[in-house]
Amino acid sequence: MRFGYWMPVFGGWLRNIPDEGPAASWEQVRDLTLRSEETGWDLTLIAELFLNDIKGIEEPALDAWSTAGALAAVTSKLELMVAVRPNFHHPALFAKQAANIDQISGGRLSLNVVSSWWAEEAQQYGLQFDSHDDRYARTAEWLAVVDGLWSAKRFTFEGERYRVKDAICEPKPAQSPRPIIYAGGESDAAKTLIARDCDAYVMHGDPVDAVAPKIADMAGRRKAIGEGPMRFGMAAFAIVRDTEDEAQAELKRITAMPPSPPSGFANFDQWLSGTELERELKLQEYSVSNRGLRPNLVGTPEQIAERIRAYEAVGLDLLLLQLSPQPQEMDRFAEQVIGPMRAGRI
């Protein structure tokens, strides 16, 4: 299993605890990332939203791609998985920018392609917001342009949304044939696109018995079109403690609903209406994003290691973890779970 974490570009990850920390600042992100390389983490996911989805839209949110460029220059081992939304980036300009960041990092960039769900954010920035299946049609064209510029000496494309003519992108990315492209989605349109055009499938958190058929389905889709195997990742929120009672007490604390919903809940209905989730989403779960509590990575190191191995057994190879308060809990998780699992002690 590879272990990744969500970069705190919005500050912390709990919607109902406003003062959890850390602050959404470059200094905090830089220090956390450098520390994570020392403690054995493999990857960081840098989410891209211009508005703060966790703490409320008035709160600071770091820009994903300028943050990634800065981190590429100061890190040496960590994979930088950076989210990108096609309606926010012209593909030819993006291909140039991302290739440069991959060169700066020495070949450690990867993409998390997100077909946007937040209409209000796009409208605030004056950008096109497509209906659900149209978003995936846009993403397919967008990926064709990016991949073409990364692979061809000169590239021409004429689609419904994008056109380039004899375009040059030099230097190419450091990685060959390209940086890994991750994507997620639960609709048939999303799964069809991802199986055909991406390298890895990432999922919201769910129990093993819900994740296993998703992995089998995507593996089958890949095989049916003659493509090679995919990688599979999943989001989760982790709480590791010395005893199960301590872990459950912390879970109770972070999911307790305040008397009135905090600002981070303001776009709850819009988020639901902009997605096609296969499973019911409960309001309490929204205190932690991306269905992170469903994998139940809550307990002692031994309990968490056992649950992680169950996910490995059905084909999952990457965990994308949220933790809070993040610096302290990342150190704890690395010391009590990542290190002992790799050493065969738990």
N, C-alpha and C positions, 0 to 999 in steps of 0.2 A: 504494500500500500504506500502511495505517495501522500504526503501531508501538506496541504496548502491552507492559507488563511485569507480572509477578506481584509484588505487594507482599510483602515478606519478613515476613509476620505470624507465621511459624514460625521466624524466623532465616534461615539460608541454605537452599539448595535441594538440597544433596548429602547423601544418606543415609549415605554411607560416609566422610565427612570431618567429624568432629564439631566441629572448632574453626575452621571456615571463616569464621564471622561473616557478616553483622552480628548483633547481639543482637536478639531479638524484643522491641522496646521502642518506645514512642510516639516518643521523641526521634529514634531512628534512622529510623523510618517518615516522620515529618514532614520531616526534613532531606532524605531521599532523594527524597520527592515534590516538594518545592519545587525541588530541583536538576533534577529531570526536566522540569519546565516550562521551565526555562531552556535545556535542551539539545535540545529538539525532540520529546520523546515525546508521543504523542497520548492515551494511555489507561493506566490501571492497573487490573488485576484484583485485587480483595481477596477472597481465598479465605475461606470460612467453615467452620472445624472448631473445635470446642471442645477437642479433644485434638490434640496435635502429631503429625501423620502423618509428618513428615520426620525430626525429630530424636529421636523417641520420646515416648510419651504422658506421661511425667513432666516433660517440658520445657515452658517457657512457650509459649503460643499467644495472640496478641492477638485480641480480639473484633472481628469484621468490621464490625458496624453502628455501634458507638460510635466505632470508628476512622474509618469513613466520614463520620460526622457531624462529627467534629473536622476531618478533611481538607477537607470541603466549605467550612468557614469560613475556612481559611487558604490555599486554592488559588484560581486564577482561570481556568485554561484547560483543565485536564486532565479528560477523561471518567473518572468514577469508576464502574467496573463492579464491583458488589458481589454476591458469591454469597449466595444465600438458599435454605434447605432448608425446604420446606413443612411437614414434620413438626416443625420447631423453632419455627415462627411461626404464630400464629393469623392468618388472612388479613386480617380486618377491622382488627385492631390494627396489623398490618404495613403495610397500605395507608396508614394515618394517619402512621405513622412515616416511611415512605419518601417520601411526598408532602412532608413537612416538610423532609427532607434535600434533596430536589430543589429546593425553594424556597431553602434556604440556599445551595446551590451555584449558583443562577442557571440551573438547567436542565441540569446536567452529570451527573446520576445515570443509571445503567443497571443492570439486574438480570441476574445470571447464575443462572438457576433450576436447582438441582441436586436431583434426586430421590435422596435419601441412600442410601449404600451401606454405611455403617459401623454394624453392629448393636451392637457393644460400646459405642460412644459414646452411642447413643440409650438403651441400657439404663442406663448410668451416670447419665444425666440424667433417667431416669424417663419417657422419651418413647416414643410408639408407633413401632414399626419394621415396615413393611409388606413383604410379599413383592414380587418384582421388578415384575410388571405392576401390582400394586395400588398401588405407589408412583406410577405414572403416572396412575392413576385419581384418586388424591389430588391430584396436581399439577394435573390438569385442573380439578377443583372449586376448588382454591385460586386458580388464575389467574382463574377466572370471578368469584370474589368480589373479588379485588384490582382487576381491570379494571372491574367494575361500580361499585365505590366511586369509582374515579378518573373515571368518565364520567357517572354519573347523579347527579342532585341528591339523591335518596333511593334506596336500593337494598335490595331484598329477594331472598333466595336460600334455597332449601330443598334441600339435597343429602343424600347419605348421611353425609357427614362434617362438613359445615359448614352453619350456618343463621344468617342475619342478617335483621332485620326493620326496614324503613324507616330504614336506617342512613345517617348523614350523614358525609361526609369532606370537610371544608373547612379550609384551602384545598386545592384540587386541586394536583397536580404542576405545576411551572412549564412543563414541556414538554407540547405538545399534538400528538396526542391522548393520548400517554403516554410515559414513558421507554422506551427500547429494551429489549426482553426477549430476552436470549440464553439458549440452552440447548444441551446436548449429550447424546448417547446413541447407541448403536449397535444397539439392539434395534429391532424393528419397532414395538413399543409406543411407544418414545421418539420415533422419527422421525415417526410419525403425529401424536402430540401436538404436536411442535415445528412441523411444517409447518402445522398448523391454528391454533395459539394463540400462537406466538412470532414474533419479527421477524428473528432471526439464529440461525445454527447454528454451534456451535463444536465443534471436533474435537480429539482427541488427535493428537500428531505422527505423521506417516506420509510416505512418499515421494510425489512428485507423482502417480505412476501409481495410487496407492491413494486419494489425495484427490480426484482428478478425477471418478471415478464417484460418489463420495459427494455431491459438489456437484451433479452432473447429476441424481442421484436425488432430492435434496431440491428442486431447482428444478422437476423434473417433478411432484413431489407438490404443490407450491404451485400450479402452473399448473392441475393437475387439479381443484383445489377453488376455482379462481377468485380466488386471492389474489395480491397483487403480489410482486415479487421479494424474495428474502431477502439478507441479508448473510452472509458466511462468514468464520470465523476459525479459527485453528489454534494449538495450543501447540507450542513448540519450545525447545530449549536452544541457545544460541549461544556460539561461541568464535571470536573474530576475532583474528588475529595477522598480523604482517608477512609471514611465510612459512608455507607449508603444513606444513613440518616442525615449526615451533613450535606450530601449532594441534594437530597430531596428538599431540605430546608432552603437551600439556595435556589432551587427551581421554584419553590413557592414564593420566595421573595421577588424574583424577577418577573413572574407572571401575575402578581397581584395587581388588579385593576384599580387605579385611583378613582376618587369620587366622580370626576369628570374626565372624559377622554383627553389626553395630551395632544399637542399640535401634530405629532407624528402620525396620528390616526386620520388626519383630515382627508386624505385621498384614498381611504379604504375602499369605498364604493366604486370609485373610478378604476382602481387597480383590478378589482374583481370583474368589472364590465369589460375591461380591455384584454382579458385573458380567457383561455378555454381550459380551465383546470379540470382534471379528471376526478378529483376528490373534493369533498366539502371542506371549506376553510372556516374554522371557527374563529370568532373574534378574539378569544384569549390567545390563540396561536399567533395572531398578528402582532403581539407584543415582541415577538422574535420573528425576523423576516425569513422569507424563503422556506417556510415550513420546517424550520431548523430543529424543532423539538421532536418531530415525528420519528427520527432514527433512534431516539432514546439513548444518546451518548451521555448519559447522566449516571454517575455512580463512582465506584472505586476504580483504580487503574485496571484491576483484573477483570471487572465486569465490562468496562469499556473495550478492552482488548478483545474479549470474547465476542462482543457484538461487531467489532470491526472485522474480525476474521469471518464472521458469517456473511458480511457484505463481500469480502474478497472471494468467498466460495461461489458466489453467483456472478462474478465477473467485474465487480467494481474495483478500480485501481487508483482512484484519487478521491480524497476527502477535502472539501473546501469549508473550513471551519470558521465560525464566529464564536468569540469568547468575550467575557466581560467580568471585571475590567481588563482590557485586552493585554497590556504589557505583562501584568502579573500572571494572568491565566495562561498566556502563551508559554511563559517560562515553566509554569507548573505542568502543563500538558506535555511539553517537550521532555521534561525531566522524569515524569511519572508514567508516561504512555509511549511516546515515540522512541526514546532511548531504550527502555526495557523491551519493547516489542522487537526492535531491531537486533538487540543482543540476545533474544530468546529467553529473557528472564520472566516474561509473563505471556 
